[in-house]
Amino acid sequence: CPSVPQVLKSCTEFIEKHGIVDGIYRLSGIASNIQKLRHEFDSEQIPDLTKDIYIQDIHCVGSLCKLYFRELPNPLLTYQLYEKFS
């Protein structure tokens, strides 16, 4: 079983603990907060998601998850399985 990337593990655990709000994955976070969070993960750090900046803009954590999936080289719903899904 492939391992779950740290960015997804950290973000989803944080959202499950702190992010029970309407539209957590539907609403976007503030772009500068998303980029700051992304930079922290790209620097191979595990950011402290309990910082006020992320607690006050919890949608940036959900937005980073969506960004991760959007930038995958191959979609989660693979091209081979597309017909079955549609």
Secondary structure by P-SEA (a helix, b strand, c coil): cccccaaaaaaaaaaaccccccccccccccaaaaaaaaaaaaaccccccccaaaaacaaaaaaaaaaaaaaccccccccccccccc
